[in-house]
Amino acid sequence: IASQFPMSSFVWLVRDGRDVVSSYVSAGLYEDLPGAARRWVEANRACAKFAAWCPRLLKVRYEDLVTTPEAEFGRLFDWAGLDFRPEMLESRPDRMGDVEALAHHANVQQSINASSVGKWKEKLGQAELDALPESFWTEMTAQGYGAR
């Protein structure tokens, strides 16, 4: 995309891998936690590689986006050269593609909130965390989420 559209801008949205893998498995997108963890690692490593040479990329943490949406969306819009108004956070489109058809997208229609941050603590036990590949923990540290 960047080679065909050199003025393109990209947003890298990163989220705590423990929440991601738990969500992936709960939604039936992956059969097991290690497989979901490998996908999260691959995606973030690909984004990091892309970010190393892409001059128009902004990294945004999901947790910041949902805990301080006005500040984060303001920062995002400012970076993109767009006008931001706080009331934009409350507007809802009539239709959102496949959102209504897929259960794992149900929260998209709700107001922005932090209810899904840290849900992994309720869903994953120590044995499940211990079974995640070492590359997962390395990437967690690289993304600023700390080690085990």
LUMDRENDO-320988 format. One record per atom (N, C-alpha, C): residue number from 1; x, y, z; atom name; residue in one letter. Coordinates in steps of 0.05 Angstrom, whole numbers, plus 5000, padded with zeros to 4 digits. Last residue first. Example, Ala and Ser with C-alpha at 12.3 -4.5 7.8 and 13.67 -1.06 7.14 Angstrom:
BEGIN
+-----+------+------+------+------+-----+
!   n !   c1 !   c2 !   c3 ! atom ! res !
+-----+------+------+------+------+-----+
!   2 ! 5257 ! 4955 ! 5142 !    N !   S !
!   2 ! 5273 ! 4979 ! 5143 !   CA !   S !
!   2 ! 5258 ! 5001 ! 5157 !    C !   S !
!   1 ! 5264 ! 4886 ! 5156 !    N !   A !
!   1 ! 5246 ! 4910 ! 5156 !   CA !   A !
!   1 ! 5264 ! 4934 ! 5156 !    C !   A !
+-----+------+------+------+------+-----+
This chain:
BEGIN
+-----+------+------+------+------+-----+
!   n !   c1 !   c2 !   c3 ! atom ! res !
+-----+------+------+------+------+-----+
! 148 ! 5128 ! 4770 ! 5645 !    N !   R !
! 148 ! 5109 ! 4753 ! 5659 !   CA !   R !
! 148 ! 5101 ! 4765 ! 5685 !    C !   R !
! 147 ! 5143 ! 4839 ! 5630 !    N !   A !
! 147 ! 5148 ! 4810 ! 5629 !   CA !   A !
! 147 ! 5126 ! 4796 ! 5644 !    C !   A !
! 146 ! 5110 ! 4894 ! 5597 !    N !   G !
! 146 ! 5125 ! 4881 ! 5618 !   CA !   G !
! 146 ! 5127 ! 4851 ! 5613 !    C !   G !
! 145 ! 5089 ! 4922 ! 5556 !    N !   Y !
! 145 ! 5070 ! 4910 ! 5574 !   CA !   Y !
! 145 ! 5084 ! 4894 ! 5596 !    C !   Y !
! 144 ! 5120 ! 4942 ! 5514 !    N !   G !
! 144 ! 5116 ! 4958 ! 5538 !   CA !   G !
! 144 ! 5096 ! 4947 ! 5558 !    C !   G !
! 143 ! 5133 ! 4912 ! 5472 !    N !   Q !
! 143 ! 5110 ! 4930 ! 5468 !   CA !   Q !
! 143 ! 5104 ! 4946 ! 5493 !    C !   Q !
! 142 ! 5173 ! 4881 ! 5492 !    N !   A !
! 142 ! 5180 ! 4900 ! 5470 !   CA !   A !
! 142 ! 5157 ! 4920 ! 5467 !    C !   A !
! 141 ! 5143 ! 4849 ! 5527 !    N !   T !
! 141 ! 5163 ! 4867 ! 5538 !   CA !   T !
! 141 ! 5169 ! 4889 ! 5517 !    C !   T !
! 140 ! 5114 ! 4820 ! 5489 !    N !   M !
! 140 ! 5100 ! 4835 ! 5509 !   CA !   M !
! 140 ! 5119 ! 4856 ! 5521 !    C !   M !
! 139 ! 5156 ! 4794 ! 5462 !    N !   E !
! 139 ! 5141 ! 4815 ! 5448 !   CA !   E !
! 139 ! 5125 ! 4832 ! 5468 !    C !   E !
! 138 ! 5170 ! 4758 ! 5502 !    N !   T !
! 138 ! 5190 ! 4776 ! 5491 !   CA !   T !
! 138 ! 5177 ! 4800 ! 5478 !    C !   T !
! 137 ! 5124 ! 4730 ! 5507 !    N !   W !
! 137 ! 5133 ! 4746 ! 5530 !   CA !   W !
! 137 ! 5154 ! 4766 ! 5521 !    C !   W !
! 136 ! 5122 ! 4705 ! 5457 !    N !   F !
! 136 ! 5100 ! 4722 ! 5466 !   CA !   F !
! 136 ! 5109 ! 4740 ! 5488 !    C !   F !
! 135 ! 5166 ! 4672 ! 5457 !    N !   S !
! 135 ! 5166 ! 4695 ! 5438 !   CA !   S !
! 135 ! 5144 ! 4715 ! 5446 !    C !   S !
! 134 ! 5151 ! 4631 ! 5491 !    N !   E !
! 134 ! 5170 ! 4651 ! 5500 !   CA !   E !
! 134 ! 5171 ! 4676 ! 5483 !    C !   E !
! 133 ! 5080 ! 4616 ! 5487 !    N !   P !
! 133 ! 5108 ! 4614 ! 5478 !   CA !   P !
! 133 ! 5126 ! 4637 ! 5488 !    C !   P !
! 132 ! 5041 ! 4597 ! 5544 !    N !   L !
! 132 ! 5045 ! 4615 ! 5521 !   CA !   L !
! 132 ! 5075 ! 4615 ! 5513 !    C !   L !
! 131 ! 5037 ! 4569 ! 5590 !    N !   A !
! 131 ! 5038 ! 4554 ! 5565 !   CA !   A !
! 131 ! 5042 ! 4571 ! 5540 !    C !   A !
! 130 ! 5031 ! 4607 ! 5630 !    N !   D !
! 130 ! 5057 ! 4593 ! 5628 !   CA !   D !
! 130 ! 5060 ! 4577 ! 5602 !    C !   D !
! 129 ! 4978 ! 4619 ! 5623 !    N !   L !
! 129 ! 4998 ! 4639 ! 5617 !   CA !   L !
! 129 ! 5025 ! 4626 ! 5613 !    C !   L !
! 128 ! 4955 ! 4571 ! 5640 !    N !   E !
! 128 ! 4951 ! 4580 ! 5613 !   CA !   E !
! 128 ! 4971 ! 4601 ! 5605 !    C !   E !
! 127 ! 4971 ! 4572 ! 5694 !    N !   A !
! 127 ! 4980 ! 4550 ! 5676 !   CA !   A !
! 127 ! 4977 ! 4557 ! 5647 !    C !   A !
! 126 ! 4945 ! 4617 ! 5714 !    N !   Q !
! 126 ! 4974 ! 4617 ! 5712 !   CA !   Q !
! 126 ! 4984 ! 4595 ! 5693 !    C !   Q !
! 125 ! 4886 ! 4630 ! 5672 !    N !   G !
! 125 ! 4900 ! 4622 ! 5696 !   CA !   G !
! 125 ! 4930 ! 4621 ! 5692 !    C !   G !
! 124 ! 4845 ! 4678 ! 5644 !    N !   L !
! 124 ! 4869 ! 4662 ! 5641 !   CA !   L !
! 124 ! 4881 ! 4656 ! 5668 !    C !   L !
! 123 ! 4800 ! 4709 ! 5657 !    N !   K !
! 123 ! 4797 ! 4687 ! 5639 !   CA !   K !
! 123 ! 4821 ! 4668 ! 5638 !    C !   K !
! 122 ! 4811 ! 4752 ! 5689 !    N !   E !
! 122 ! 4788 ! 4735 ! 5696 !   CA !   E !
! 122 ! 4787 ! 4709 ! 5680 !    C !   E !
! 121 ! 4853 ! 4775 ! 5663 !    N !   K !
! 121 ! 4857 ! 4767 ! 5691 !   CA !   K !
! 121 ! 4835 ! 4749 ! 5701 !    C !   K !
! 120 ! 4834 ! 4791 ! 5614 !    N !   W !
! 120 ! 4850 ! 4767 ! 5615 !   CA !   W !
! 120 ! 4853 ! 4757 ! 5643 !    C !   W !
! 119 ! 4814 ! 4841 ! 5620 !    N !   K !
! 119 ! 4795 ! 4819 ! 5623 !   CA !   K !
! 119 ! 4810 ! 4792 ! 5625 !    C !   K !
! 118 ! 4844 ! 4887 ! 5613 !    N !   G !
! 118 ! 4851 ! 4870 ! 5636 !   CA !   G !
! 118 ! 4832 ! 4846 ! 5640 !    C !   G !
! 117 ! 4793 ! 4922 ! 5582 !    N !   V !
! 117 ! 4822 ! 4923 ! 5590 !   CA !   V !
! 117 ! 4826 ! 4906 ! 5615 !    C !   V !
! 116 ! 4740 ! 4924 ! 5573 !    N !   S !
! 116 ! 4754 ! 4900 ! 5563 !   CA !   S !
! 116 ! 4784 ! 4900 ! 5571 !    C !   S !
! 115 ! 4722 ! 4973 ! 5592 !    N !   S !
! 115 ! 4713 ! 4948 ! 5605 !   CA !   S !
! 115 ! 4728 ! 4923 ! 5596 !    C !   S !
! 114 ! 4731 ! 5025 ! 5578 !    N !   A !
! 114 ! 4754 ! 5008 ! 5584 !   CA !   A !
! 114 ! 4747 ! 4981 ! 5596 !    C !   A !
! 113 ! 4695 ! 5051 ! 5521 !    N !   N !
! 113 ! 4699 ! 5046 ! 5550 !   CA !   N !
! 113 ! 4722 ! 5027 ! 5554 !    C !   N !
! 112 ! 4653 ! 5083 ! 5476 !    N !   I !
! 112 ! 4681 ! 5076 ! 5483 !   CA !   I !
! 112 ! 4684 ! 5073 ! 5513 !    C !   I !
! 111 ! 4588 ! 5055 ! 5472 !    N !   S !
! 111 ! 4605 ! 5078 ! 5476 !   CA !   S !
! 111 ! 4633 ! 5068 ! 5483 !    C !   S !
! 110 ! 4577 ! 5000 ! 5427 !    N !   Q !
! 110 ! 4574 ! 5013 ! 5452 !   CA !   Q !
! 110 ! 4593 ! 5038 ! 5453 !    C !   Q !
! 109 ! 4588 ! 4973 ! 5381 !    N !   Q !
! 109 ! 4565 ! 4991 ! 5380 !   CA !   Q !
! 109 ! 4561 ! 5006 ! 5407 !    C !   Q !
! 108 ! 4629 ! 4939 ! 5394 !    N !   V !
! 108 ! 4635 ! 4962 ! 5376 !   CA !   V !
! 108 ! 4613 ! 4982 ! 5376 !    C !   V !
! 107 ! 4611 ! 4895 ! 5420 !    N !   N !
! 107 ! 4619 ! 4918 ! 5436 !   CA !   N !
! 107 ! 4625 ! 4943 ! 5420 !    C !   N !
! 106 ! 4604 ! 4856 ! 5379 !    N !   A !
! 106 ! 4581 ! 4869 ! 5393 !   CA !   A !
! 106 ! 4588 ! 4894 ! 5408 !    C !   A !
! 105 ! 4639 ! 4825 ! 5352 !    N !   H !
! 105 ! 4640 ! 4854 ! 5346 !   CA !   H !
! 105 ! 4619 ! 4869 ! 5362 !    C !   H !
! 104 ! 4629 ! 4773 ! 5363 !    N !   H !
! 104 ! 4653 ! 4784 ! 5375 !   CA !   H !
! 104 ! 4657 ! 4814 ! 5369 !    C !   H !
! 103 ! 4583 ! 4762 ! 5332 !    N !   A !
! 103 ! 4581 ! 4766 ! 5361 !   CA !   A !
! 103 ! 4605 ! 4779 ! 5373 !    C !   A !
! 102 ! 4568 ! 4789 ! 5271 !    N !   L !
! 102 ! 4588 ! 4774 ! 5286 !   CA !   L !
! 102 ! 4588 ! 4781 ! 5315 !    C !   L !
! 101 ! 4529 ! 4822 ! 5249 !    N !   A !
! 101 ! 4528 ! 4793 ! 5243 !   CA !   A !
! 101 ! 4547 ! 4777 ! 5260 !    C !   A !
! 100 ! 4540 ! 4874 ! 5260 !    N !   E !
! 100 ! 4515 ! 4863 ! 5271 !   CA !   E !
! 100 ! 4514 ! 4833 ! 5268 !    C !   E !
!  99 ! 4588 ! 4881 ! 5231 !    N !   V !
!  99 ! 4587 ! 4884 ! 5260 !   CA !   V !
!  99 ! 4563 ! 4870 ! 5272 !    C !   V !
!  98 ! 4596 ! 4883 ! 5177 !    N !   D !
!  98 ! 4589 ! 4857 ! 5189 !   CA !   D !
!  98 ! 4587 ! 4858 ! 5219 !    C !   D !
!  97 ! 4577 ! 4950 ! 5170 !    N !   G !
!  97 ! 4587 ! 4926 ! 5156 !   CA !   G !
!  97 ! 4577 ! 4900 ! 5170 !    C !   G !
!  96 ! 4546 ! 4984 ! 5203 !    N !   M !
!  96 ! 4574 ! 4981 ! 5207 !   CA !   M !
!  96 ! 4584 ! 4955 ! 5195 !    C !   M !
!  95 ! 4497 ! 5036 ! 5197 !    N !   R !
!  95 ! 4506 ! 5008 ! 5192 !   CA !   R !
!  95 ! 4536 ! 5007 ! 5194 !    C !   R !
!  94 ! 4494 ! 5087 ! 5221 !    N !   D !
!  94 ! 4471 ! 5070 ! 5220 !   CA !   D !
!  94 ! 4479 ! 5041 ! 5216 !    C !   D !
!  93 ! 4545 ! 5108 ! 5268 !    N !   P !
!  93 ! 4535 ! 5104 ! 5241 !   CA !   P !
!  93 ! 4511 ! 5086 ! 5242 !    C !   P !
!  92 ! 4544 ! 5152 ! 5322 !    N !   R !
!  92 ! 4542 ! 5124 ! 5314 !   CA !   R !
!  92 ! 4531 ! 5123 ! 5285 !    C !   R !
!  91 ! 4580 ! 5197 ! 5366 !    N !   S !
!  91 ! 4564 ! 5192 ! 5342 !   CA !   S !
!  91 ! 4565 ! 5162 ! 5334 !    C !   S !
!  90 ! 4614 ! 5206 ! 5408 !    N !   E !
!  90 ! 4587 ! 5196 ! 5414 !   CA !   E !
!  90 ! 4571 ! 5189 ! 5390 !    C !   E !
!  89 ! 4660 ! 5227 ! 5388 !    N !   L !
!  89 ! 4663 ! 5203 ! 5404 !   CA !   L !
!  89 ! 4635 ! 5190 ! 5410 !    C !   L !
!  88 ! 4647 ! 5276 ! 5368 !    N !   M !
!  88 ! 4651 ! 5254 ! 5349 !   CA !   M !
!  88 ! 4652 ! 5227 ! 5363 !    C !   M !
!  87 ! 4650 ! 5312 ! 5409 !    N !   E !
!  87 ! 4624 ! 5300 ! 5404 !   CA !   E !
!  87 ! 4625 ! 5277 ! 5383 !    C !   E !
!  86 ! 4703 ! 5332 ! 5406 !    N !   P !
!  86 ! 4696 ! 5311 ! 5425 !   CA !   P !
!  86 ! 4669 ! 5298 ! 5420 !    C !   P !
!  85 ! 4730 ! 5338 ! 5342 !    N !   R !
!  85 ! 4711 ! 5350 ! 5361 !   CA !   R !
!  85 ! 4702 ! 5328 ! 5380 !    C !   R !
!  84 ! 4786 ! 5351 ! 5301 !    N !   F !
!  84 ! 4772 ! 5333 ! 5320 !   CA !   F !
!  84 ! 4754 ! 5349 ! 5338 !    C !   F !
!  83 ! 4809 ! 5354 ! 5236 !    N !   D !
!  83 ! 4796 ! 5369 ! 5258 !   CA !   D !
!  83 ! 4782 ! 5349 ! 5275 !    C !   D !
!  82 ! 4873 ! 5326 ! 5216 !    N !   L !
!  82 ! 4844 ! 5328 ! 5215 !   CA !   L !
!  82 ! 4833 ! 5344 ! 5239 !    C !   L !
!  81 ! 4925 ! 5310 ! 5213 !    N !   G !
!  81 ! 4918 ! 5335 ! 5202 !   CA !   G !
!  81 ! 4888 ! 5339 ! 5198 !    C !   G !
!  80 ! 4941 ! 5265 ! 5240 !    N !   A !
!  80 ! 4931 ! 5261 ! 5213 !   CA !   A !
!  80 ! 4923 ! 5287 ! 5199 !    C !   A !
!  79 ! 4954 ! 5288 ! 5290 !    N !   W !
!  79 ! 4975 ! 5276 ! 5274 !   CA !   W !
!  79 ! 4966 ! 5272 ! 5245 !    C !   W !
!  78 ! 4902 ! 5302 ! 5305 !    N !   D !
!  78 ! 4922 ! 5323 ! 5301 !   CA !   D !
!  78 ! 4944 ! 5312 ! 5284 !    C !   D !
!  77 ! 4878 ! 5252 ! 5311 !    N !   F !
!  77 ! 4868 ! 5270 ! 5291 !   CA !   F !
!  77 ! 4889 ! 5292 ! 5285 !    C !   F !
!  76 ! 4910 ! 5233 ! 5354 !    N !   L !
!  76 ! 4909 ! 5219 ! 5328 !   CA !   L !
!  76 ! 4899 ! 5237 ! 5306 !    C !   L !
!  75 ! 4899 ! 5270 ! 5395 !    N !   R !
!  75 ! 4926 ! 5266 ! 5385 !   CA !   R !
!  75 ! 4927 ! 5253 ! 5358 !    C !   R !
!  74 ! 4843 ! 5261 ! 5399 !    N !   G !
!  74 ! 4854 ! 5288 ! 5393 !   CA !   G !
!  74 ! 4882 ! 5286 ! 5382 !    C !   G !
!  73 ! 4843 ! 5209 ! 5415 !    N !   F !
!  73 ! 4832 ! 5215 ! 5389 !   CA !   F !
!  73 ! 4841 ! 5243 ! 5380 !    C !   F !
!  72 ! 4868 ! 5217 ! 5466 !    N !   E !
!  72 ! 4880 ! 5200 ! 5446 !   CA !   E !
!  72 ! 4870 ! 5205 ! 5418 !    C !   E !
!  71 ! 4832 ! 5252 ! 5493 !    N !   A !
!  71 ! 4860 ! 5259 ! 5489 !   CA !   A !
!  71 ! 4873 ! 5243 ! 5467 !    C !   A !
!  70 ! 4785 ! 5221 ! 5491 !    N !   E !
!  70 ! 4785 ! 5249 ! 5480 !   CA !   E !
!  70 ! 4814 ! 5257 ! 5474 !    C !   E !
!  69 ! 4798 ! 5171 ! 5516 !    N !   P !
!  69 ! 4791 ! 5173 ! 5487 !   CA !   P !
!  69 ! 4793 ! 5202 ! 5476 !    C !   P !
!  68 ! 4828 ! 5144 ! 5558 !    N !   T !
!  68 ! 4828 ! 5173 ! 5554 !   CA !   T !
!  68 ! 4822 ! 5179 ! 5524 !    C !   T !
!  67 ! 4816 ! 5090 ! 5554 !    N !   T !
!  67 ! 4815 ! 5102 ! 5580 !   CA !   T !
!  67 ! 4815 ! 5133 ! 5578 !    C !   T !
!  66 ! 4820 ! 5075 ! 5500 !    N !   V !
!  66 ! 4794 ! 5071 ! 5514 !   CA !   V !
!  66 ! 4793 ! 5084 ! 5542 !    C !   V !
!  65 ! 4872 ! 5090 ! 5486 !    N !   L !
!  65 ! 4849 ! 5099 ! 5469 !   CA !   L !
!  65 ! 4823 ! 5096 ! 5484 !    C !   L !
!  64 ! 4904 ! 5064 ! 5522 !    N !   D !
!  64 ! 4902 ! 5093 ! 5523 !   CA !   D !
!  64 ! 4878 ! 5103 ! 5508 !    C !   D !
!  63 ! 4895 ! 5011 ! 5504 !    N !   E !
!  63 ! 4888 ! 5018 ! 5532 !   CA !   E !
!  63 ! 4886 ! 5049 ! 5535 !    C !   E !
!  62 ! 4917 ! 5012 ! 5453 !    N !   Y !
!  62 ! 4888 ! 5008 ! 5457 !   CA !   Y !
!  62 ! 4879 ! 5018 ! 5484 !    C !   Y !
!  61 ! 4965 ! 5058 ! 5434 !    N !   R !
!  61 ! 4958 ! 5036 ! 5452 !   CA !   R !
!  61 ! 4928 ! 5036 ! 5456 !    C !   R !
!  60 ! 4990 ! 5072 ! 5371 !    N !   V !
!  60 ! 4970 ! 5079 ! 5391 !   CA !   V !
!  60 ! 4965 ! 5055 ! 5408 !    C !   V !
!  59 ! 5037 ! 5099 ! 5327 !    N !   K !
!  59 ! 5031 ! 5077 ! 5345 !   CA !   K !
!  59 ! 5012 ! 5086 ! 5367 !    C !   K !
!  58 ! 5035 ! 5122 ! 5263 !    N !   L !
!  58 ! 5031 ! 5129 ! 5291 !   CA !   L !
!  58 ! 5023 ! 5104 ! 5306 !    C !   L !
!  57 ! 5073 ! 5136 ! 5206 !    N !   L !
!  57 ! 5060 ! 5116 ! 5222 !   CA !   L !
!  57 ! 5058 ! 5126 ! 5251 !    C !   L !
!  56 ! 5104 ! 5155 ! 5161 !    N !   R !
!  56 ! 5078 ! 5165 ! 5168 !   CA !   R !
!  56 ! 5062 ! 5144 ! 5183 !    C !   R !
!  55 ! 5151 ! 5131 ! 5145 !    N !   P !
!  55 ! 5153 ! 5157 ! 5159 !   CA !   P !
!  55 ! 5126 ! 5167 ! 5169 !    C !   P !
!  54 ! 5172 ! 5066 ! 5153 !    N !   C !
!  54 ! 5149 ! 5082 ! 5145 !   CA !   C !
!  54 ! 5149 ! 5109 ! 5160 !    C !   C !
!  53 ! 5212 ! 5036 ! 5174 !    N !   W !
!  53 ! 5218 ! 5051 ! 5150 !   CA !   W !
!  53 ! 5195 ! 5068 ! 5141 !    C !   W !
!  52 ! 5194 ! 5016 ! 5222 !    N !   A !
!  52 ! 5222 ! 5023 ! 5220 !   CA !   A !
!  52 ! 5228 ! 5039 ! 5195 !    C !   A !
!  51 ! 5142 ! 4999 ! 5214 !    N !   A !
!  51 ! 5146 ! 5025 ! 5227 !   CA !   A !
!  51 ! 5175 ! 5034 ! 5224 !    C !   A !
!  50 ! 5151 ! 4947 ! 5194 !    N !   F !
!  50 ! 5140 ! 4968 ! 5177 !   CA !   F !
!  50 ! 5145 ! 4996 ! 5188 !    C !   F !
!  49 ! 5169 ! 4923 ! 5241 !    N !   K !
!  49 ! 5186 ! 4923 ! 5217 !   CA !   K !
!  49 ! 5177 ! 4945 ! 5198 !    C !   K !
!  48 ! 5124 ! 4929 ! 5273 !    N !   A !
!  48 ! 5149 ! 4942 ! 5281 !   CA !   A !
!  48 ! 5168 ! 4944 ! 5257 !    C !   A !
!  47 ! 5087 ! 4898 ! 5245 !    N !   C !
!  47 ! 5082 ! 4927 ! 5248 !   CA !   C !
!  47 ! 5108 ! 4941 ! 5255 !    C !   C !
!  46 ! 5110 ! 4848 ! 5251 !    N !   A !
!  46 ! 5107 ! 4859 ! 5224 !   CA !   A !
!  46 ! 5103 ! 4889 ! 5225 !    C !   A !
!  45 ! 5106 ! 4843 ! 5306 !    N !   R !
!  45 ! 5132 ! 4844 ! 5294 !   CA !   R !
!  45 ! 5131 ! 4855 ! 5266 !    C !   R !
!  44 ! 5050 ! 4841 ! 5311 !    N !   N !
!  44 ! 5065 ! 4864 ! 5322 !   CA !   N !
!  44 ! 5093 ! 4866 ! 5312 !    C !   N !
!  43 ! 5038 ! 4793 ! 5283 !    N !   A !
!  43 ! 5026 ! 4818 ! 5275 !   CA !   A !
!  43 ! 5042 ! 4842 ! 5286 !    C !   A !
!  42 ! 5068 ! 4755 ! 5312 !    N !   E !
!  42 ! 5073 ! 4759 ! 5284 !   CA !   E !
!  42 ! 5062 ! 4786 ! 5275 !    C !   E !
!  41 ! 5042 ! 4759 ! 5363 !    N !   V !
!  41 ! 5071 ! 4764 ! 5360 !   CA !   V !
!  41 ! 5077 ! 4771 ! 5331 !    C !   V !
!  40 ! 4990 ! 4742 ! 5350 !    N !   W !
!  40 ! 4994 ! 4769 ! 5361 !   CA !   W !
!  40 ! 5024 ! 4777 ! 5358 !    C !   W !
!  39 ! 5001 ! 4690 ! 5333 !    N !   R !
!  39 ! 4989 ! 4709 ! 5314 !   CA !   R !
!  39 ! 4994 ! 4738 ! 5324 !    C !   R !
!  38 ! 5019 ! 4666 ! 5380 !    N !   R !
!  38 ! 5037 ! 4668 ! 5357 !   CA !   R !
!  38 ! 5027 ! 4689 ! 5337 !    C !   R !
!  37 ! 4971 ! 4669 ! 5410 !    N !   A !
!  37 ! 4995 ! 4684 ! 5418 !   CA !   A !
!  37 ! 5015 ! 4688 ! 5395 !    C !   A !
!  36 ! 4939 ! 4633 ! 5383 !    N !   A !
!  36 ! 4931 ! 4661 ! 5383 !   CA !   A !
!  36 ! 4955 ! 4679 ! 5391 !    C !   A !
!  35 ! 4968 ! 4587 ! 5395 !    N !   G !
!  35 ! 4964 ! 4595 ! 5367 !   CA !   G !
!  35 ! 4957 ! 4625 ! 5365 !    C !   G !
!  34 ! 4964 ! 4586 ! 5452 !    N !   P !
!  34 ! 4990 ! 4589 ! 5439 !   CA !   P !
!  34 ! 4988 ! 4597 ! 5409 !    C !   P !
!  33 ! 4906 ! 4581 ! 5457 !    N !   L !
!  33 ! 4920 ! 4605 ! 5466 !   CA !   L !
!  33 ! 4948 ! 4608 ! 5453 !    C !   L !
!  32 ! 4868 ! 4553 ! 5402 !    N !   D !
!  32 ! 4883 ! 4552 ! 5427 !   CA !   D !
!  32 ! 4898 ! 4578 ! 5432 !    C !   D !
!  31 ! 4838 ! 4566 ! 5357 !    N !   E !
!  31 ! 4830 ! 4543 ! 5373 !   CA !   E !
!  31 ! 4844 ! 4543 ! 5400 !    C !   E !
!  30 ! 4814 ! 4631 ! 5341 !    N !   Y !
!  30 ! 4836 ! 4612 ! 5344 !   CA !   Y !
!  30 ! 4828 ! 4590 ! 5362 !    C !   Y !
!  29 ! 4764 ! 4652 ! 5340 !    N !   L !
!  29 ! 4781 ! 4659 ! 5318 !   CA !   L !
!  29 ! 4806 ! 4641 ! 5318 !    C !   L !
!  28 ! 4728 ! 4647 ! 5382 !    N !   G !
!  28 ! 4730 ! 4624 ! 5363 !   CA !   G !
!  28 ! 4748 ! 4630 ! 5339 !    C !   G !
!  27 ! 4726 ! 4684 ! 5420 !    N !   A !
!  27 ! 4711 ! 4690 ! 5396 !   CA !   A !
!  27 ! 4712 ! 4667 ! 5376 !    C !   A !
!  26 ! 4763 ! 4663 ! 5456 !    N !   S !
!  26 ! 4735 ! 4665 ! 5464 !   CA !   S !
!  26 ! 4716 ! 4669 ! 5440 !    C !   S !
!  25 ! 4810 ! 4670 ! 5427 !    N !   V !
!  25 ! 4801 ! 4643 ! 5433 !   CA !   V !
!  25 ! 4771 ! 4644 ! 5440 !    C !   V !
!  24 ! 4814 ! 4727 ! 5424 !    N !   Y !
!  24 ! 4815 ! 4710 ! 5400 !   CA !   Y !
!  24 ! 4802 ! 4683 ! 5405 !    C !   Y !
!  23 ! 4814 ! 4741 ! 5479 !    N !   S !
!  23 ! 4792 ! 4749 ! 5462 !   CA !   S !
!  23 ! 4791 ! 4732 ! 5437 !    C !   S !
!  22 ! 4863 ! 4720 ! 5495 !    N !   S !
!  22 ! 4839 ! 4711 ! 5508 !   CA !   S !
!  22 ! 4815 ! 4717 ! 5491 !    C !   S !
!  21 ! 4897 ! 4750 ! 5462 !    N !   V !
!  21 ! 4895 ! 4721 ! 5458 !   CA !   V !
!  21 ! 4870 ! 4709 ! 5472 !    C !   V !
!  20 ! 4886 ! 4803 ! 5481 !    N !   V !
!  20 ! 4882 ! 4795 ! 5453 !   CA !   V !
!  20 ! 4879 ! 4765 ! 5450 !    C !   V !
!  19 ! 4901 ! 4803 ! 5534 !    N !   D !
!  19 ! 4873 ! 4808 ! 5527 !   CA !   D !
!  19 ! 4867 ! 4799 ! 5499 !    C !   D !
!  18 ! 4956 ! 4792 ! 5526 !    N !   R !
!  18 ! 4940 ! 4774 ! 5542 !   CA !   R !
!  18 ! 4910 ! 4778 ! 5537 !    C !   R !
!  17 ! 4975 ! 4836 ! 5497 !    N !   G !
!  17 ! 4972 ! 4809 ! 5484 !   CA !   G !
!  17 ! 4956 ! 4789 ! 5500 !    C !   G !
!  16 ! 4948 ! 4898 ! 5496 !    N !   D !
!  16 ! 4959 ! 4878 ! 5514 !   CA !   D !
!  16 ! 4954 ! 4850 ! 5502 !    C !   D !
!  15 ! 4953 ! 4926 ! 5430 !    N !   R !
!  15 ! 4937 ! 4920 ! 5454 !   CA !   R !
!  15 ! 4951 ! 4898 ! 5470 !    C !   R !
!  14 ! 4963 ! 4976 ! 5382 !    N !   V !
!  14 ! 4974 ! 4954 ! 5397 !   CA !   V !
!  14 ! 4958 ! 4951 ! 5423 !    C !   V !
!  13 ! 4955 ! 5000 ! 5320 !    N !   L !
!  13 ! 4940 ! 4998 ! 5345 !   CA !   L !
!  13 ! 4950 ! 4973 ! 5359 !    C !   L !
!  12 ! 4983 ! 5041 ! 5278 !    N !   W !
!  12 ! 4989 ! 5015 ! 5290 !   CA !   W !
!  12 ! 4976 ! 5015 ! 5317 !    C !   W !
!  11 ! 4962 ! 5075 ! 5222 !    N !   V !
!  11 ! 4960 ! 5074 ! 5251 !   CA !   V !
!  11 ! 4965 ! 5045 ! 5260 !    C !   V !
!  10 ! 4990 ! 5111 ! 5168 !    N !   F !
!  10 ! 4982 ! 5086 ! 5180 !   CA !   F !
!  10 ! 4981 ! 5088 ! 5210 !    C !   F !
!   9 ! 4980 ! 5147 ! 5107 !    N !   S !
!   9 ! 4987 ! 5147 ! 5135 !   CA !   S !
!   9 ! 4976 ! 5121 ! 5147 !    C !   S !
!   8 ! 5006 ! 5158 ! 5041 !    N !   S !
!   8 ! 4988 ! 5144 ! 5060 !   CA !   S !
!   8 ! 4999 ! 5147 ! 5088 !    C !   S !
!   7 ! 5036 ! 5177 ! 5001 !    N !   M !
!   7 ! 5027 ! 5196 ! 5021 !   CA !   M !
!   7 ! 5009 ! 5184 ! 5042 !    C !   M !
!   6 ! 5045 ! 5134 ! 4966 !    N !   P !
!   6 ! 5067 ! 5143 ! 4983 !   CA !   P !
!   6 ! 5059 ! 5164 ! 5004 !    C !   P !
!   5 ! 5015 ! 5084 ! 4947 !    N !   F !
!   5 ! 5004 ! 5109 ! 4957 !   CA !   F !
!   5 ! 5024 ! 5121 ! 4977 !    C !   F !
!   4 ! 5048 ! 5042 ! 4932 !    N !   Q !
!   4 ! 5028 ! 5052 ! 4913 !   CA !   Q !
!   4 ! 5016 ! 5079 ! 4921 !    C !   Q !
!   3 ! 5077 ! 5034 ! 4979 !    N !   S !
!   3 ! 5091 ! 5038 ! 4953 !   CA !   S !
!   3 ! 5073 ! 5050 ! 4932 !    C !   S !
!   2 ! 5038 ! 5025 ! 5017 !    N !   A !
!   2 ! 5055 ! 5049 ! 5019 !   CA !   A !
!   2 ! 5070 ! 5054 ! 4993 !    C !   A !
!   1 ! 5017 ! 4976 ! 5000 !    N !   I !
!   1 ! 5000 ! 5000 ! 5000 !   CA !   I !
!   1 ! 5018 ! 5025 ! 5000 !    C !   I !
+-----+------+------+------+------+-----+
